[in-house]
Amino acid sequence: MSLSSQEIDDVVFELSIHLEGARLRKLNAPSSRTCQLVLGRHVLLLDLTPSRTRLHLIGNKRLAPRTPPAWVMKCRREIEGRFLESIGKDEKERVVRLVFKDRILLAELFGRRGRLLLLDENDRVLFALIGRATIGGSYQAVKSTRTPAAASRFSERDPRTLAVNRAVEAHYQESDFQDLQKELARSVVREKKRLDRRLYKMGEDLDKTTGAGNLARQGEALKVNLHKVKKGQKRISLPDPFDPDGEPVEVNLDPALDAKDNMKRLFTRGKRLSAARPRIEERMRPAREALAAVERVSDGIEKTTSLVELSELEERLVRAGIVRPVKKTAQKKPKRRLSYKVYRSIKGLRILVGRSGRDNNELTFKVAKGSDLWLHARDTPGAHVLVPLGRNQDVDGQTLLDAATLAAASSGQKQDDRVEVTYTQTKNVHPIKGAPPGLVSVAKGRTILVRMEPERLKRLKDSVEK
């Protein structure tokens, strides 16, 4: 069961006395929904696992994967090494804020919707560490499911002895122990099955090598009786060269081969199987030893009664590759920043506006096609503007005016009532050698005088694609 709002309040009250001013020495993730912070000499656990969301101090650090998930690396870069300025809880929600200089680690400690977010000092979301949030947007609290206020299940708060924190840790130790024990047992069973399958397959291969001697005997029998074999035969009974008075040797033949090639084939197969046997036995030895070791560990997991001992076993199993480390949360690749903003003309055509000098250069010489319409405010710094057009497609008058308005609005003359804007096809625009990015020469340019219309400009700004 998760901590109630009152219980979190008691825990945080004690933490505020001991942790404020402590330096964040280490941050890691023992599992996909837990975060462990080493603050000074204390270890704080934030657990967002549904049905047991909580935070409290723990006596022993949890084992974390050697390769941390991406969100841990992001968080380390932002706050590791900083001092905790304050820790507090929202009055009406199970939301805890750990405040560092210019950064806030915020934990929503409720149900499946609980989140761990990194905010800046203005409550803008920098990273969604656990759960989802709009990056760059203001933090929007998610309301937890309200339950009637209940009395705390734990001791009275006592900052001196950290009574509530210790009681909460003891309460969850049993469930943590059982969960870890089950997880390790599942991992060990999975490893035992894998080793059993491997040994079974190697045993089958080993059984096949027992036929090496029989193949050699067939080859020898064929060697002294080549004249008796006719091409096309599939099987023949021949006297045993090692025991002429014994049972005849049944020789399996390939009907496509003659007697001599069949003999060579039998000797080759026999030698191959004979050579394979010691190699298979060599491979089986470490597999048997590994299986025995896994069975010993399995017994140890069942007999262990201490969470510390169980954690040590987990560490051994992780090093041995038996327990899988925490999976990395799939990270969405960030969208590539476009070198331009996209507007829509009143006719619905796209109008692209460069963001900077370098972006202007990319827009004009990498994005644009020769038939596109290119615009720029005349004799003044400003954005390159592009109207993508098909071959032999003409621009309509309103789209031309819209694009020219955007060129004027992004220029150094945007405060003027009227602005001259040059326009031409992109194939007539050329970079100037040695000049800064964005400076160009224009051939066959025409000029339009744009009157700045506030309503037109507002409509265009409202059409920008996010």
C-alpha positions in Angstrom: 0.0 0.0 0.0 1.3 3.5 -0.9 2.1 6.1 1.7 -0.9 8.4 2.5 -0.7 12.2 2.2 -0.3 12.5 6.0 2.4 9.9 6.1 4.4 11.6 3.3 3.9 14.9 5.2 5.5 13.3 8.3 8.4 11.7 6.4 9.2 15.0 4.6 9.1 17.0 7.9 11.8 14.8 9.3 13.8 14.9 6.0 13.7 18.6 5.9 15.7 18.7 9.2 18.4 16.3 8.1 18.7 16.7 4.3 18.5 20.5 3.7 21.9 21.8 2.9 23.3 18.3 2.0 25.2 17.8 -1.2 23.8 15.3 -3.8 26.7 12.9 -4.1 25.1 10.3 -6.3 21.9 9.6 -8.1 20.9 6.3 -9.7 17.9 4.0 -10.5 17.7 0.6 -8.8 14.7 -0.2 -11.0 12.8 1.5 -13.8 10.4 3.3 -11.4 12.7 4.1 -8.5 15.3 6.8 -7.9 18.0 6.7 -5.2 19.7 9.8 -4.0 22.8 9.9 -1.8 22.5 13.2 0.0 25.4 13.7 2.4 25.6 10.6 4.5 21.9 9.7 3.9 20.3 7.6 1.2 16.9 8.7 0.0 14.6 6.3 -2.0 11.8 7.6 -4.3 9.7 4.7 -5.4 6.9 5.3 -8.0 5.9 1.7 -8.3 2.1 1.5 -8.4 0.5 0.3 -5.1 3.6 1.3 -3.1 4.6 4.8 -4.1 6.7 6.3 -1.3 9.8 8.2 -0.2 12.0 7.6 2.8 15.5 7.1 4.0 17.0 3.6 3.7 19.9 2.1 5.7 21.6 0.4 2.8 22.0 1.6 -0.8 20.2 -0.5 -3.4 22.1 -2.1 -6.2 21.9 -0.1 -9.5 22.7 -1.3 -13.0 26.3 -0.5 -14.2 24.8 1.2 -17.3 22.2 3.6 -16.0 19.1 4.5 -18.1 19.2 7.7 -20.1 17.1 9.7 -17.7 19.5 9.1 -14.9 22.4 10.5 -17.0 20.3 13.6 -17.8 19.5 14.2 -14.2 23.1 13.7 -13.1 24.3 16.3 -15.5 21.7 18.8 -14.1 21.8 18.3 -10.3 24.5 15.9 -9.2 27.0 17.7 -7.0 24.5 20.5 -6.0 23.2 21.2 -2.5 19.6 20.5 -1.5 18.2 23.9 -0.6 14.8 22.6 0.6 12.4 19.7 0.5 8.7 20.1 0.9 5.3 18.6 0.1 2.3 20.3 -1.6 -0.4 20.9 0.9 -3.3 19.1 -0.9 -1.5 16.5 -3.0 1.1 13.7 -2.6 3.7 15.8 -4.5 7.2 16.3 -3.1 9.7 19.0 -4.3 13.4 18.7 -3.8 14.8 22.1 -4.6 18.4 22.7 -5.8 19.9 25.8 -7.2 17.8 26.6 -10.4 16.5 23.1 -10.5 13.6 21.2 -8.9 13.2 17.4 -8.7 9.5 16.8 -8.4 7.9 13.5 -7.5 4.2 12.7 -7.8 3.7 9.9 -5.4 0.4 8.4 -6.5 -0.7 5.4 -8.5 0.1 4.5 -12.1 0.1 8.2 -13.1 2.8 9.1 -10.7 5.8 11.0 -12.3 9.3 12.1 -11.6 10.1 15.4 -13.4 13.0 17.8 -13.5 11.9 21.4 -13.5 13.7 24.7 -13.8 13.3 27.5 -11.2 10.2 28.8 -13.1 8.4 25.4 -13.0 9.1 24.7 -16.7 9.6 21.0 -17.5 13.2 20.2 -18.5 12.9 16.4 -18.5 10.2 13.8 -17.9 12.3 11.2 -16.0 9.5 8.8 -15.1 6.1 9.3 -16.7 5.2 11.8 -19.4 5.1 15.6 -19.6 5.4 18.3 -22.2 9.1 19.4 -22.4 9.4 23.1 -22.2 5.9 23.6 -20.9 4.9 24.8 -17.5 4.4 22.0 -14.9 0.7 21.0 -14.8 -0.2 19.0 -11.7 -2.1 15.8 -12.2 -4.8 15.4 -9.5 -4.4 12.2 -7.5 -7.5 10.1 -6.7 -8.7 11.6 -3.4 -9.3 9.2 -0.5 -10.6 10.1 2.9 -7.9 11.4 5.2 -6.6 8.6 7.4 -4.4 8.6 10.5 -0.8 7.6 10.0 0.1 4.0 10.4 3.5 4.9 11.8 5.2 6.5 14.7 4.9 10.1 15.8 7.2 12.3 13.8 10.6 12.8 15.6 13.3 14.6 13.6 15.9 13.6 16.2 15.5 9.9 15.7 13.9 9.9 12.2 11.2 7.7 13.7 8.7 7.9 10.9 11.4 7.3 8.2 12.7 4.2 10.1 9.2 2.9 10.6 8.3 3.3 6.9 11.6 1.6 5.9 10.9 -1.4 8.2 7.3 -1.6 6.9 8.3 -1.9 3.3 11.4 -4.1 3.9 9.3 -7.2 4.1 7.5 -6.5 0.8 10.8 -5.4 -0.8 12.4 -8.7 0.4 9.6 -10.8 -1.0 9.5 -9.0 -4.4 13.3 -9.2 -4.8 13.2 -12.9 -3.7 10.6 -13.7 -6.4 12.4 -11.7 -9.0 15.7 -13.4 -8.4 14.0 -16.8 -8.2 12.4 -16.2 -11.7 15.8 -15.1 -13.1 17.5 -18.3 -11.7 14.7 -20.6 -13.0 15.1 -18.9 -16.4 18.9 -19.5 -16.4 18.5 -23.1 -15.3 16.1 -23.8 -18.2 18.6 -22.1 -20.6 21.4 -24.3 -19.3 19.3 -27.4 -19.4 18.3 -26.8 -23.0 22.0 -26.2 -23.9 23.2 -29.3 -22.2 20.4 -31.3 -23.9 21.4 -30.2 -27.3 25.0 -30.8 -26.7 24.0 -34.3 -25.4 22.2 -35.0 -28.6 25.4 -33.9 -30.6 27.5 -36.2 -28.3 25.2 -39.1 -29.0 25.7 -38.7 -32.7 29.5 -39.1 -32.3 29.0 -42.6 -31.0 28.5 -43.7 -34.6 32.0 -42.7 -35.6 33.4 -46.2 -35.0 30.6 -47.8 -37.1 31.2 -45.4 -40.0 34.9 -46.4 -39.9 34.0 -50.1 -39.9 31.6 -49.5 -42.9 34.4 -47.7 -44.7 36.9 -50.5 -44.2 34.3 -53.1 -45.3 33.7 -51.1 -48.5 37.5 -50.6 -49.1 38.1 -54.4 -49.5 34.9 -55.0 -51.4 34.8 -52.1 -53.9 34.2 -54.5 -56.8 31.0 -55.8 -55.3 29.3 -52.3 -55.3 27.2 -51.2 -58.2 26.4 -47.5 -58.8 22.9 -46.7 -57.8 22.8 -49.0 -54.8 21.5 -47.6 -51.5 22.5 -50.4 -49.2 24.8 -53.4 -49.2 25.8 -56.2 -46.7 29.5 -56.9 -46.7 31.7 -59.2 -44.6 33.2 -57.5 -41.5 36.9 -57.0 -42.2 37.7 -57.2 -38.4 35.6 -60.3 -37.8 35.1 -62.3 -41.0 33.1 -65.0 -39.1 30.8 -62.5 -37.4 27.7 -60.7 -38.6 28.0 -58.9 -41.9 28.3 -55.1 -41.9 25.4 -53.1 -43.3 26.8 -50.2 -45.4 24.5 -47.3 -46.3 25.4 -45.9 -49.7 24.7 -42.7 -51.6 23.3 -43.9 -54.9 24.6 -40.9 -56.7 28.2 -41.8 -55.9 30.4 -44.7 -57.1 32.0 -47.2 -54.6 35.2 -45.3 -54.1 33.5 -41.9 -53.4 31.1 -43.7 -51.0 34.2 -45.1 -49.2 35.8 -41.6 -48.9 32.5 -40.2 -47.7 32.2 -42.8 -44.9 35.8 -42.2 -43.7 35.4 -38.4 -43.8 32.2 -38.5 -41.7 33.7 -40.9 -39.2 36.8 -38.7 -38.7 34.6 -35.6 -38.3 32.5 -37.2 -35.6 35.6 -38.6 -33.8 37.1 -35.1 -33.8 33.9 -33.5 -32.6 33.5 -35.6 -29.5 36.3 -34.1 -27.3 35.2 -30.6 -28.3 31.6 -31.3 -27.3 32.7 -32.8 -24.0 34.9 -29.7 -23.4 31.9 -27.4 -24.0 29.7 -29.5 -21.7 32.0 -29.2 -18.7 31.6 -25.5 -18.0 27.9 -25.7 -18.7 27.5 -28.4 -16.1 29.5 -26.3 -13.6 27.4 -23.3 -14.4 24.2 -25.3 -13.8 25.5 -26.6 -10.5 26.4 -23.0 -9.4 22.9 -21.8 -10.4 21.3 -24.6 -8.3 23.4 -23.5 -5.3 22.4 -19.9 -5.8 18.8 -21.1 -6.0 19.1 -22.8 -2.6 20.7 -19.6 -1.2 17.8 -17.5 -2.4 15.3 -19.7 -0.7 17.2 -19.8 2.6 18.2 -16.1 2.8 16.2 -14.2 5.3 18.0 -10.8 5.1 17.4 -8.1 2.5 21.1 -7.2 2.7 22.2 -10.8 1.9 19.6 -11.0 -0.8 21.0 -7.7 -2.4 24.5 -9.2 -2.3 23.2 -12.3 -4.1 21.5 -10.0 -6.6 24.9 -8.3 -7.2 26.6 -11.6 -7.8 23.9 -12.7 -10.3 24.1 -9.4 -12.2 27.9 -9.7 -12.5 27.4 -13.3 -13.7 24.9 -12.1 -16.3 22.0 -14.2 -14.8 20.0 -11.3 -13.6 19.2 -8.7 -16.2 20.1 -5.1 -15.4 17.4 -2.5 -15.5 16.1 -2.0 -19.0 16.7 1.4 -20.5 13.5 3.2 -21.1 13.0 3.7 -24.7 13.8 7.3 -25.5 12.2 9.1 -28.3 14.7 10.7 -30.6 14.4 14.4 -30.4 12.9 16.0 -33.5 15.5 17.7 -35.7 15.3 21.4 -35.4 14.1 22.9 -38.6 16.0 25.9 -40.0 12.7 27.7 -40.7 9.3 28.4 -39.4 6.2 27.3 -41.4 3.3 29.7 -42.0 0.2 29.3 -44.2 -1.0 31.9 -46.7 -4.6 32.8 -47.0 -4.8 30.4 -50.0 -3.3 27.6 -47.9 0.2 27.6 -49.4 3.2 27.0 -47.2 5.5 29.9 -46.5 9.0 29.1 -45.0 10.8 31.8 -43.0 14.5 31.3 -42.0 15.3 31.6 -38.3 18.9 33.0 -38.5 21.8 33.8 -40.9 22.9 30.2 -41.0 19.3 29.0 -41.2 18.7 31.4 -44.1 21.7 29.9 -45.9 20.4 26.3 -45.3 16.8 27.3 -46.3 17.9 28.9 -49.6 20.7 26.5 -50.7 19.7 23.2 -49.2 15.9 23.2 -48.7 14.7 25.2 -51.6 14.2 24.1 -55.2 15.1 26.3 -58.1 11.5 27.0 -59.1 10.5 28.1 -55.6 9.7 31.8 -54.9 12.4 33.6 -52.8 11.8 36.9 -51.0 13.9 39.2 -48.8 13.5 42.8 -47.5 15.6 45.0 -49.7 18.9 46.6 -48.4 18.4 45.5 -44.8 19.2 42.4 -42.6 16.3 40.0 -42.4 15.0 36.5 -42.9 15.0 34.6 -46.2 11.4 33.7 -47.1 10.4 30.9 -49.4 7.2 29.8 -51.1 7.6 26.2 -52.3 6.1 26.0 -55.9 5.9 23.2 -58.4 7.4 23.5 -61.9 5.6 26.0 -64.0 3.4 26.9 -61.0 2.7 30.7 -60.5 2.2 32.3 -57.1 -1.2 34.1 -56.6 -1.2 37.7 -55.6 -2.4 37.2 -52.0 0.2 34.5 -51.3 2.9 36.9 -52.7 1.6 39.6 -50.4 1.5 37.3 -47.4 5.1 36.1 -48.0 6.3 39.7 -48.6 4.7 40.8 -45.4 6.6 38.1 -43.4 9.8 39.1 -45.1 9.2 42.7 -44.1 8.1 41.8 -40.6 11.4 39.8 -40.0 13.6 42.6 -41.3 15.4 45.6 -39.8 12.7 47.8 -41.3 9.7 46.1 -39.6 8.8 49.4 -37.8 8.3 51.2 -41.1 4.9 51.7 -42.6 6.1 50.5 -46.0 9.0 48.1 -46.8 10.5 47.2 -50.2 10.8 43.4 -50.6 12.8 41.7 -53.4 11.4 38.5 -54.9 12.6 36.1 -57.6 13.0 32.4 -58.3 15.5 30.7 -56.0 17.7 29.6 -58.9 18.5 33.4 -59.3 19.9 33.6 -55.8 23.7 32.9 -55.2 26.0 32.9 -52.2 28.7 35.5 -52.0 32.1 33.9 -51.6 33.8 34.7 -48.3 30.7 36.5 -46.9 28.9 35.4 -43.7 26.2 32.8 -44.1 22.9 34.4 -45.3 24.5 37.1 -47.5 23.6 36.5 -51.1 23.5 38.1 -54.5 20.3 38.3 -56.5 19.8 38.2 -60.3 16.5 39.1 -62.1 15.0 40.3 -58.9 11.7 42.3 -58.8 10.5 44.6 -56.0 7.1 44.9 -54.3 6.3 47.7 -51.8 4.6 46.2 -48.8 2.3 48.2 -46.5 2.3 46.6 -43.1 -1.2 45.5 -42.3 -1.6 44.4 -38.6 -4.6 42.2 -39.4 -2.7 40.3 -42.2 0.4 39.9 -39.9 -1.8 38.6 -37.0 -3.5 36.1 -39.3 -0.1 34.8 -40.5 1.3 34.6 -37.0 -1.7 32.6 -35.9 -1.1 30.1 -38.8 2.4 29.2 -37.8 2.9 25.4 -37.4 4.1 24.3 -34.0 
